[in-house]
């Protein structure tokens, strides 16, 4: 579905997700999606600006650059958690090491 205007996007999101208004940052993400811009780039800007986010991603470079805490899960179970440096540079779990070995 193509959304023609921000007003239409707001209406659809309000109906679907119960958003009556956007918080700072949420509107920037919606605009990025609608305009076909780099959503991860917008999220990086928001994180650097101090916005707290919980993000689920397979984009390991993004997670490493933006996160101050990383949780690696497999099968719905937390396998490892720590700072990006701990998880990406010094993983303790064999499952984490195996996963990171396949993406490096």
Secondary structure, DSSP 8 states (H G I E B T S, - for coil): ----SHHHHHHHHHHHH--SS--TTHHHHHHHHHTT--HHHHHHHHHHTT-------S-HHHHHHH-SSEEEEETTEEEEEE-HIIIIIS--SHHHHHHHHHH-
